[in-house]
Each structure stands twice: as C-alpha cells, then as structure tokens.
C-alpha cells in the first residue's frame, strides 16, 4: 500500500520520468540485455560483470544523471562486485555487433507499441518503408591513451551509419566502425544485407555509388539519393529536361539518367530530379540533382524533392542526441567503448521517441513539437530519487512482461497526467550577426560592474 502511494506520487509530479523508466524496462530489461550479449558476443565473456550492469552504469552519464562513467560507477559501487578498472576493460572490449544489437532490439520492441498507440507520423511514401541513412563521426576524445599524449591532433574514436525511420521516429539500425578515417561507403555492403523489398532509402550524395544503386534495385528496393559528381559509372543523360513546377526551395525539373554496372553489364535508367535553388547551399551550390528509381506513379518530381528535404530529419535527431543526451563522452578513448556509448545514446533516443509518441496519441497537436532537451532535463532531475524510492523489482513486475498492446495502454494512462506545454520547444527569432569586437589585444578581462555603471545616465 505504501509503495502504491509513492508510485502515484511520482506519476502525479513527474509522469514523464515514470514513463521513461517503464519504457526502458519493457524494451530492454536486464535479463534481455544479457541474452543479447550471449547471442552476439564472439570473444568477450561475462565473468563477474554482467553486460546489463555495464549498460546500466553507462546509461547514467549518457542520460545526464551523472557527470562521468566513474561518477556513475561510484554511485552504484555497492551493487557492482568488480573494480572500476574491470568496468572500463569491459567497455573498451565490447564488440561492435553487441552494441548494434542493443539499438536493433530496442527499435524492434518499441515499434509495435508506437503502432498500437496509433502515434506513427504520416507516411511520406505510402506503401513503402522509408529509411534515412546518414553517417555520424564521433567527436574527438581527450589525449588519455599513451599513443595520443604528445599529439596536437584530436583523437577520433570512430564513426557510425545510423538508420532512422521517420514514420516511427526510431533509430532502427546502426553500423558502427572503429576507424574514423574509413569512408562511409565502405559500410554500404553491410547496409545492403539489411535491405528488404519495398524499402525506400533516403540519403545524401556520399551514398551515391553504382554498387549501392544496383544492390538496392536487385533487392526490389527504392532510393532517393542526391547525385555525387564523380561516383557513378558510365552515367549518361537521356532526353530533355522537363519543367515540373516549384517546391518550397526552388524550381523543379526532371530528366532521365542512364548508369552502367561494369561487373554485370547491367544498365539502369533513373529519374534525375533537379532543384534550382532560391538560395545557394552552404557549399555554394545553386542547384542539386536527386536520383531515384521510384516510378512516377508512386512519386512525382515535386514529391521526390519534398521527400529529399526530409533527410534533415536525421540531422535533427543527431542534434537532439547531442543536446539532450551525452552519447559522446570524451573520456572514453577506446573506439569500442565510444561506440557502445553512442549506441546507448541511440537506445535512449528511441525510448524518448516512444514517450513522445504516447504524448502525441493523447494530446494531439499540443504534443507535436516537444523538446527532447526539456524532457531529458526533467527526467535527469527526478530519476535517481525515484529509483531510490521505488526499487528495480517493482518496475520489472509492472512493465517487463506486458504485451505491446498492454504497454501502449499503460503509456496512454500515464500520458494523461502530462502537461505537454511544459516541454514544448522554445521559439526564437533569427540569429543576429556577431557584433564587431572592441578593445585592445592586451585587454584580457574587463569589469562587468564598471560597464554597467557606465551605462547609467550621469
């Protein structure tokens, strides 16, 4: 009875924190995390430190609840039977396929919940599964490794290709790579292994290659990808350019483009959608060319141009992960540790997406523009105290065994307690140009009080 009263108090005061903890317990309970490790690890073993414990420690700094991995370890030290050195060894040895499995499993578990909530976003291409793929190079780390101590250059711990499905707003896959210098295109063979019929892949020009285009077509999939100037083999324009109308960013026209696969002798004719831009890109381009194998009956030229603009959805997701979550901790210098950290960031991004979906299903338009930053700030402030008051076993019993429909119903009930205006994104005007700096080069500091005093009228 007392526990029920405590739980209801948290539901009343911070329902989003209760929702997030419930989603985590449903999507990846500790037992399932350990199963994933045993299924995917090839050389690493559990020993005294369970992988679920490792992930649990890492979640705290990634979610902003602790300042560092070491601080998270100290907070949980009484529950961990190994040294902090053993924890770091576990982190830096976690194999990439294990990190990837965390993201894939979370998305697979949460997709039916979001669909049961009827909170998917309107499909851009009905009948197709749109997937946005983009690369993310992890930020430089501190010079902690012996080999980096004397370098001026910032050590880069790796990169990853991320697949985002905009209808669900879930990161459904990740392709981690330890070598930060590797071309993103070197990972496309791995991407092709996941392609299913009726997928439609949306990407920037780094993914415009002959092999990738033919690989997608052979798997009965579609693509909308910006043309690269020099990566397609045997390209040849066919016919005349036809004016198709205007989109939000410029004038749209269409022409055919033929490409050739030298390995098989196959040819493919694509639609090349050109947008003459009202304003140049940051690179100074005045027009862009978008290539697609979508038939015109599925998507007009104007529709293709609009779909390509939605590529920024994944850039916005990366920005939210960076601002709301600390998925790149600069003290994790070993590539495997840094990539596991990034994967945990994607995992938490997916839980926030499911939380937002529940709020959309209840509050409609009022919950369409929620800030991941404000949600994370609220959760970070309340989560630790809530977990002291309500022990882990209660969450396991309440959420881990629910079906997708039951979980959707539970989230729906909790979402009614949320005031979505508390977490709405702040609107701001356009950025002003930076003012011209004054003062001599020798002035290293200035008294703010004296500046304010000078402002006052005599």
N, C-alpha and C positions, 0 to 999 in steps of 0.2 A: 504493500500500500504506500509506504514512504517513497519507494523508488518510482512508483507511478506518479506521485505528486512532483518529484524532482524532474522527471521526464517532461511532464506537462508544463512545468515552469520554463524549461528551455524551449519547448515548442512555442510558447507564448512570446518569450523575449527574443529568441533568435532562431526562428524556424528554418532559415536557410542553412544554418550550421547543422541542425538535426538532419535536414535533407541530404547534405553532402556526405555526412557520416553514413547515413543509410545507403546511399548510392554506392559508396566505396565498399561497404560490407556486402552488398548484393553483387556488385560487378566483380570484385576480386577479394573474397575472404581469404585469410591467411592460408588455409588448407589448399585452396586452389592455386595460390601463388607458388607454394611448394611443389604441387603437382606439375605446374608449368616448368619449373626448374628441372625436375626429374625427367620430364618428357623431352626437353630441348638441350640441356647441358651435355656436352660431349667429354670434356676433360675435367671440369670443376666438380667438386662434390660438396655435400652439405656439412659433414663433420658435426661440430658442436654448434655452429651458427646457421640457423635456418635462413633460407633466402627470403622468406616472408619477414623475418626480423630485419634483415638488411634493407629491404624496400621500405619497411615501416620507419626506420631511422631516417632514410633519405627523404621520405615524404615531408618531414618536419621542416628542414631548411628550404626545400623546393616550394612548399606552400607558404613560406614566410613565418612559420611558427617558431623557428629557432634561427639564429644568425649564421650557423655553420653546421657542418656534419659533426664536428667534435662536440659542439654545444648540444646537439640532439643526442649524441651518444651519452654525454654526461647526464642528461635529463632522464634517460632510460637505462642508466648503468645498472641499477639494481635488478633489472629484468633480463639483462644480457650477460651470459656466462663467459664471455670471451673479452680479450683486451681490445682497446681501440685500434691497435696495430692489426689485429686479426680482422677487424671490420674493414679497415682500409684495404687489406690484402684481398678480401672478398670483393670489394667494389672494383678494384683495378683488374681483377681476373674474370669478371662476369662476361660471358661470351655474348657476342652480338645477337645471335639468334634468340637468346633468352630475353634480352632487352626488347627485341622486336615482338616476341610472344606476348609480353605484358600489354602492349598497345593493341595488338590484334584481338586479344581476348576481351579486353575492356570494351572495345567497339562492338564486338560480336554479341556481348551480353546486353549492352545498352540499346542497340538498335531496335529490338522488339519492344522494349519499354517505351521508347520515343514514339514508335508507331502505335502502340496501344494507347498512348496519351493523345493520339491524333494531333501531334505537335510538329510534324515534319513541315519544312518550308516548301512553298510552291515549286514544283519541278521546272527547271529551265528548259529541259528537253523531255517532254512526256514520253514514256515508254522506254527510255534509256537511263542507265545508271551513270550519272556524271561524276567524274573523279578528277579533281585538280591535283596535279603533282608539281612539286617545287622543291628546290634544294635549300638547305639551311646550313651554313658554315658556322660552327660553334665559335664563340668569342675566345680570344687569347686568354691564357691562364697565367698565373704567377710563375716566376722562374724558380720553382722548387726542385725540379729534377736536376741532378748533377750536371747533365749534359747541357742544360739551358742557363746555368748560373752566370756564365760570362757573356751571354749573347745580348746584343741590343734588340734583336728581333723578338717579337712576341710569339711564344709557342702556341700553335694551334692544335687542339686535341682531336679534331675530326670534323666530319660533316654527316648529313643525313638527307635522304629524299623522304618527303612526307606526302602521304596521300590523304586529301581531305574531301569528304563527300558533302557538298553544300546543302543538299536536301535534309541531311541529318545533322549537319554541323559537327561531325565526328571525324577525328583523325583515325582512319580505318587501317592504316598500314604505315610502316616506317622501314627504310632501308639504310641502316647505319653503316658508316665507313670510317675506319681509323685514320686513313691517310687524307689529311686536309688538302693535299696537292692533287688528289685524283680528280679527273674530270667527272662531272655529274653523269656524263654519257656512259661512263664505264659501268654504271649501275643499272643501265636500261635492260640488260639481259635478265637481271633478277626481277625487274618490274614486269617484263613480258611473261614471266612464268605465272603471274597472278591474274593475267587478263582473262576476262570472261566474255562470251558473246553478249552483244548489246551494251557493253561498256562504252562510254564516250570519254576520252582522255583530253583534258584541257591543260595546256602548258605553254611556257614561254619558249623563245627560239632556241634555248640551249638543248631542247629535246627534239629539235627538228633534224632528224637523221633518216637516211634511206632505210637502214635496217629496222629502226623503230617503226616507221610508217608501214613497211611491208609486214613486219611482225604483228602489228595490230590488225591489219586487214586480213591476214591469214587466220586470225583468231575470231573473225567476224565482229570486230570491234571498230569503233569510230574514233576520230580525233578532231580537235580544234586547236591548232598549234601555230604560233607565229613563225613565219619563214625566216630562216637564217640565210645570210648572204652566200655561204660557201660550203654547206654541208650536204646538199642533195646531189646525187649522182645523175648526170645526163638530163638535167632539167631543161625543159623546152616549153615556152609559152605557145598556146594554141588559140587561134581565133582572135577576136577583137574584144577590148574591154567594153562592158556594158554598164551604163549608169543605173544604179538600183535605188537611189534615194539618199536621205540623210538619217544619221543616227545622232546621239547626243554629243558626240565628239567630232563629227565631220561628215564629209561626203563619201558615200559607199558605192563602190563599183565591183564588178566581178569579171573574171576571165579564167580560162582553163590553163592548167599547168600539167605537163606530162613528165614523169620521172621514170627511171630505169634501175632495176636491180641487177648489177653485174654478176652476182653469184648464181642467179637462177635464170636470167634472161627475161624476167617478167617486166611488164610495163604497167603503170598505174596512172590514170588521169584524175587529177584533183581539181577542186574548185579553189581558186585564189581570190579571196575577198580583200580588196584594198580599201583602206580608210584614209582619205586625205584629211589630215588633222587640222582643226581650227587653231590649235596651239601646238608647237613642237613638243616632242618628248624631252625628258631630261638629257637624253643623248643628242638632241638636236634634230631628230628625225621628223620630217614633215608628213610622212605617210608610213603606214605599216601594212604588211601583207600577211593575211591569215589563211592558212591552208587547212582544208577539211575534205574528208571523204563522205561527209553527210550528204545524202541526196537532197535536192531542192525541196522535195515534197515534205521532208522532215524539218528542214530549217532553211528559211530564206536567207539571202545575204545579210539583210538587216538583223535577223535573228542571230546569225553566226557572229556578227560584230558585237552584238549585245552580250552574247554568251562569253566571248573572249574578255570583255571588260570585267566579268565576274571573277577572272583569275586573281584579282586583288583580294578576293575573299580569303585566300590562304595567306597572303601577306598580312592582312588584318589579324588573322589567327596567330601568326608568329609574333606580331606586335603585342597581342593580348597575353600570350605565354610569357613574353619578356617582361611586360609591365606588371601583370597580376601574379605571376609565378616566377621563381628563380630557378629556371630549368638549366641555367648555365652557371655553375658555381666555379669561380676562377681558381679555387684552391684544389680542385680535382684535376690534376695534371695528366694522369694516365688516360689514354684515349678510351679504353673500355669503361672506366669509371665515369668519365664525362658523358659518354653516350648513354649509359644507363640512367644518369641524372636527367638527360634530355628526354629519354623515354618516359621516365616518371612524370616529367612535366607534361608530356602529351597525355598520359594517363589521367592526370588531374584536370587537364583541359577538357577531356571527354566527360568527366564527372560534372564539371561546371556546365557543359553543354546540355547534359541531361537535366540538370537542375533548371537551367533557363527554359528548356522545353516544357517542363512541368509548370513553370510560371506562365508561359505562353498559353498553355492549354486552359488555365483557369482565368487569367487576367486579360487575355487577348492583346489588343493594341497597346495597352498600358505596359506590357512586358516585352515589347518588340525591340527596345533599344536599351538593354541592360548593360551595365559596366562590369566586366569581369574583375576590374581593379577594386571597385567598391564591394563586390561580393566577397572577394578574397580577403579584403581588409576586415570585414565583419567576421568572417569565419576564423581568420587568424587570431582575432582578439578573444574569441569565445571558446575555441575548440579545446585547448588544453584544460581549462577549468571544467568543461563539460565531460571530458574523458576521465577526470578525477572523480566527479560526482556520479557518473554512470559507467560502470565497468564494461570492458570489451564483451564479456559474455552476454550481456543484455542485448547488444547490437547484433551479435551473431544469431541469437534466438529470434529477434524481431524481424531481421531482414534477409539473412543469407539463404534461407530455404524457400523464399517466395517465388512464384511463377512471374513471368513478365507482366501478365495482366494484373496480378495482385500487387506487384511493385508499383505499377502505374497508378492503381487505385490509392495506394498508401501515399505516394508523392502528391497526388491530386488533393488529398485531405490536408496534407501539410502545407501545400501551396496556398490554400485559402487563408492561412494565418499571416502571409507575407504581404507587406505594403510595397508594391514594386517601385513606387516613386522614390523610395529611399535609395534605390540602386540604379536609378536612371543615369545615363551618361550626361555629363555636363556639356552644354553647348558653349562654344567660344567663337569669337569673330576671327577674321583672317589675321595671320601673324603680321606684325608690323616689322619693317626693316630695322636692323640694329642701328642705334644712334652712333654718330661719329664720336670716338673716344677723345677726351681731352686730358691735359696734364702731362707733365714731363716723364721721360722714361725712368728717371731716378726715383719717382714717387711710387713707393711700394705699397703704401697704405694711406688712408685718409679717415678723418674722424667723422662719422655719420652725424653725431650731435652738432658739430660745427656747421656741417652742410645744412642741417635743418634750421639751425639758428639763423643762417644767412638768408634762408627762405622767407623769414618773418619780416614784415614791413618795419621800417625804422620808427 
